[in-house]
Amino acid sequence: MISALLPNFNRANLAFDHGEGVWLFDSEGRRYLDFGAGIATSSLGHAHPHLVGAIAEQAGRVIHVSNLYRVPQAERLAARFVAASFADSVFFCNSGAEANEALVKAMRKAHADAGRPERTRLICFEGAFHGRTLAMISATGNPKYLAGFGKPVEGFDHVPFNDLAAVRAAITPETAGIFIEPIQGEGGIRAATPEFLRGLRGICDEAGLFLGFDEVQTGMGRTGRLFAHQWAGVEPDAATLAKGIGGGFPMAAMLARERVAKALVPGSHGTTFGGGPLACAAGNAVLDVILADGFLDQLNGTAAYLRAGLEALRGRHPRVFTEIRGQGLLLGLKCVVSNTDLQAAALEEGLLTVGAGDNVLRLLPPLIVTRADCDEALRRLEAATIRLAGITAAAK
């Protein structure tokens, strides 16, 4: 008999009662070091006083009004994103998949409004992950996610990652743009090279295409800049954010230059919950912290410290790890052993991590993590490594 809660997730038999900073506590009082952050979502950790205060204050005033009326909190947050980015305008919604849908619609309609209605296709990349809606599993292109849902939604062409020649060969008169994650998170922390991202910008400029970045996982300071694409010195025509944008409160955004954003006129796109007062109060609170003087500099220093510790761990255990991937606090350990087995061993040591494709284990701590927290995570991860190596040796 099916459970009341639809069983479409492989949940660990673990329930958390409360959290504090980078720690979560289960119902029995055991504490866990959270290096998963709700899959890169709890950007300020747990019970952050500024975020909690902003949400509580707004909840006591008004939670929802709909987009039939002005939302001052959304207007302020949009203006702040415009000031800190390439964008001219921002659309707020609820999830990464929804933001990505908005980006695709805006790119298509911008071409149609310019007299090019045939330009509806986007070039996407092997190993991508863009969400779980019917259109976004088609943009993702992974057969595992497409199985059982009928024919894929038309309009997405897939080429190898970091291959400019393949991108050029895939362009047709129906191509509207290119859509890419600067670092593929679900795909195994696979980073696009700066040269590749700059090459995509050049191709789009030459061919009259739009360039879109999926920064759902890489944005909001996760890589040490507000947006990961800033490391390459490249500006897109549109980009999407979610996960860390609300510090755990459901929220997402599409940021766009005017030439893309102006296509979404009243009646062409919308959302009931997106950009509400409570969500945007959370978003503004998160941005307060991330944009504070010195915050990202400190994050980058901590990230470098953690990466050095992981490299040392890899050197001590070459039969467990082969490579450290990623940037900032979006890090992946390419494993020799099963990444799911290592994740389970880490859980036994009280360390929360996240699996990824290509047999990679993700480390995604809250952005407020300290060097002392990293030392503790490295200690627990090494204990998990030794535990797993012992189990593996015994099995042989």
N, C-alpha and C positions, 0 to 999 in steps of 0.2 A: 504494500500500500504506500502510495506517495506521501511524503511528509507535507505538512501544512506550508512550510517554507520551501518553495520550489528548489529541488536539489541540483541546480545547474552549476554549483561551485564545489570544488574539492576542498572543503574547509578543514583546517586543523581542529582537533578536538580541544579547543582553547578559547576561553571567553575572558575579555578584559573588563575589569571593573572601573579602573581610572588610570590616569597617566599624569606624569609630571616631567616636563622637559623632554629628555630623550628616553625616558623610562615609561614602561607600561606595567601595570600590576593586575594579575589575574584575580579571580574571585576568592582564591585561597591565600592571597597575599604574596605570592611569588612574583619577583620583579624580573622584567625582561628588557634588555637593552635594544632599543628600537632602531635598527639599521635598515628598515624597510619603509618607514614613514608612510604607511598606508599606500604603498607603491608611489613614492615620491610626492605625496599629497600633503602630509602634515608638515608643511615647510617650516613652521615655527615651533615644532614639537607639540607637546600636550600641555593644556592648561596655561598657555602663554598669557600672562596677565593683560597685556595690551589688547590682544585679540579677543580674549574672553570679555573684557570690559566693553569693547566696541560692540560686540554681538549682543551682550546683555542690555546695554543702553538702548540700542536700536530696537531690540525686541520689545522693550517696554514702551516704545513710542508707536511704531507701525511696522509690521512685518511685510505686508504685501498690499500693493495697490493696482497692479497690472500696468502694462505699457499704454493704456488709454490716457495716462496722465504723465506729467513730468516726474522724473525721479532725480532729485538733486544729488543724491549720493552717487548715482550712476554718471551724472554729468561731471561731477568732480573727478571720479575715478578715470573716466575716459580722457579728460583733459590732461591728467597726470601721465597716462600712458602715451598720449600723443607727444607730450613734452619730452618724454624719455626714450622715444623710439623713432622709427622711420615713418610711422603711420600718420594719416590725416584724420582718421575716424575709426571708431570702435563699436562693434556690435557685441553685446553681452548675452550669454546663453547659459546652459546648465552643465554641459559635459563636453569632453574633447571631441567625441564623434559628432555632436551637434555643431560645434564650432567648425569642424572640418567640412560638414555638409554646407554650412554657410559660405565657406571659402569657395567650394566648387561651384555653388550656385552663382555667387558673385562674379567669378571669373567667366563663366559661360555667358551670363547675361550682359556683362560689360562688352564682350565681343559682339553679341547680338545687337546691342544698342548702337554699336559702331558700324553696323552694316555687315557683320561677319557671322551670321547665325550658324554657319556650318562648323565653326570652331567650338567644339564641345568636348574634345578629348583631352585628358591629362596624361602626361608621362609620369609614371610612378616607378618604384624600385623594388627589386627582389629583396626580400627580407624585411619589408616595411610592416608597420602596424598603424592603422589609422582609425580603428574603432570597430564597433559591432553592429551598426545599422547595415541594412542590405547594401546601400551604396558604399559604405566604408569597408565592409569585408571585401567588396569588389575592388576598391582602391588598394587594399592590402594585398589581395591576390594569393593568399596562402590557401592551398586546397583544403587544409584541415579546417579552416574557418568557413569555407564555402560549402562544404559537404552537407547535402540534405536540404539546401535552401533554394534549389532550382537554378535557373540560368543566372549567371552574374549580371549585375547592372552594367549596361553598356557605357563605354566612355573612358576606360582606363587601360593604358598600355604599359607593360612592365619591362624594364631593362635592367641589366646588372648594375649594382651599386658602384660608384666611383669609376664609371666608364663613359667618358665624354663621347667617344666615337659611337657607342651604342645609342646614346641620347640623340646625337645628330641623325643617325640612321632611322630613328623611330619617328621623326617629325614628318607629318603629312599636312595637306591643306586643311585638315580637320582638327589639328592640334591647337588647343587653347592655351596650354601652359604646362609647367613642370611643378610637381608637388613632392617634397622630400623632407624627411627628418634629418636635421644636421647630425644627430647621433641616433642610430636605431636602437631604441631601448629594448622593446620586446624581442627584437631580432638578434639580440646578443651584444649590446653596447658596441656596435660597429659604427665608427665615426667616418663621416665624409671628410675628405682632406680639404684644407682651405683652398687649394688649387682647383679642386673639383667644384666647390661651391662658387668660386669666382668664375670658372668656366661656364657654369650654368647661367649665371647672370649675363655673361657675354652672349651666349646662345640665345637667350630670351630677347635681349636687346636687338640682336641681328634679325631674328625671325618674327619679331612683333608678338612675342608670347609673354604671358604673365608667369612670374616666379613666386611660388608659395612655399612657406616653411611650416611644417608641423612641429611646433615647439611645445606641444602638450606636456611632454615629460622633460624636455631640455630647458624650458623657459623658467622665468621667475627666480633667477639666480642660481639654479641648480648646477650650472657648469662654472660659476664664478663671475659671469656677466649676467645682466638682466635677461638677455637672449643669447643663445649659443651662437647664432649666426654672426654676432658682433665680433667674435674671435677671428673670423675670416675677413672682416672688413667688407661684408656684402650686405646690401639692403634688398629685401624682397619687395614684391608688390602687395603681398598679404601674408599674414602669419596667424597661427592659432595658439591659444594658451588654455590650459585647464589645470588639473591636479593642484599644484601648489598655490594657485592664484588666490584661493580663499582660505588657505591654511587648514583645509579639511572640510570647510563648508562647500557644498556643491556649487560650482561656478565655472564658467569658461568664457572665452572671448575670441573674436576674430578682429584683428587689427589690419587696416588696409590703407593703401594710398588712395587718393581721391578718385583716380581713374578706374579703380575697381569698386571702391565703396559706393560711389554714386549710382551704381546699377541697382542697388537694393532700395528701391523707392517704396513708399507705403503700399501695402497689398502684395508685394513681391516676396516678402519673407517676414517672419515674426516669431514670437515666443510668448507664452503666458507667464512663466516664472522668471525668465532670464532678466538679469539686470535689476532685480528688485531691491528695495531698500536694505534688507538684512544682508543679502549676498554682497552688495556693494560696500556696506559698512565693514564687512569682513575683508573684502578686497583692499579697501583703503588702509585698514589696519596692517595688513600684511605688507603693503607697499611702504607704509611708514617705516617699517623695520628694515626691509631690504634696501631701500634707497637712503637710509641714514648714513651719514659720513663714516667711512671706515668699515662698514659692515661687510661689503664684498671683498675688501682687501683682507680682512681677518678670515673670511671664509676660504679664500684662496690659500692663505698660509696654512690653515688647518687641513685643507684638502691635500696640499703637497706633503704635509707631515703624514697623513693617513696613507697616501700612495707609497711613500718611502717605506713605511712599515709593511705594506702589502708586498712590495718588491722583495723586502728582506724575507718575508714569510714564503714567498714563491721560491726564493733561493734555497731555503732550508727544506722545502718539500717539493722538489721537482717532479715527483711521481704523483702529485695531487694537482698542482697548478702549472700551467705553461705560460700564461700571459696575464698581465693586468691591463685592462682596457678602460677607456672613458676619459672624462675630464671633470675637474671640480669634484663635487659630491655625487656625481653620476658615474659609479665605478663598477666594473665587472671583472670577475675572476674566471678566466677560461680554465675549465677543469679537465683533468684526465679521468678522474673518478666521476660517477654520476652526480650532476649538480643537485638533483633532488635528494640523493642520499646525504650530500654534504649539508644541504639546507636543513634536513631533519636532524643531523648531528649537531648543527649550530643551535637549533631550537632546544635540544637537550641541554646545551650549555647556557641557555637563557639569552641567546642572541637571535634576533629576528632579521631575516634576510629575504630576498625575493629571487625566484628563478627567472631565467630568460632563455631565449633560443640559443642555438649553437653550443649547448652544454655550458652555459655561463651562469654564475651566481652573481646577482646584483647586490651592491651595497649602496643604499640610498638614505643616509641618515638625515634627520632634520637639519636645516641650515644653521641652527644655533649650536651644533655639536662642538665640543671642545677637544683639545689635544688629550686631556685626561680621559674623556669618553672614548676617543680613538684607541688609546692604550688598552682600555678595558675590552673594547671590541676585538682588538688584535689578540689579546690574551685568550678570549673565549673562542675565537676562530681557530687559533692554533690548537686549543684543547679539542675542538671538534675535529680538526684535521688528524690529530693523533688518534682520537677515538675511532674515526672512520678507517684510518690506515690499519689499526689493530683489528678491526672487524673484518676488513678485506683480507688481511694476512691469515686470520683464523679460518676464513671461508676457503682459502686455498689449501 
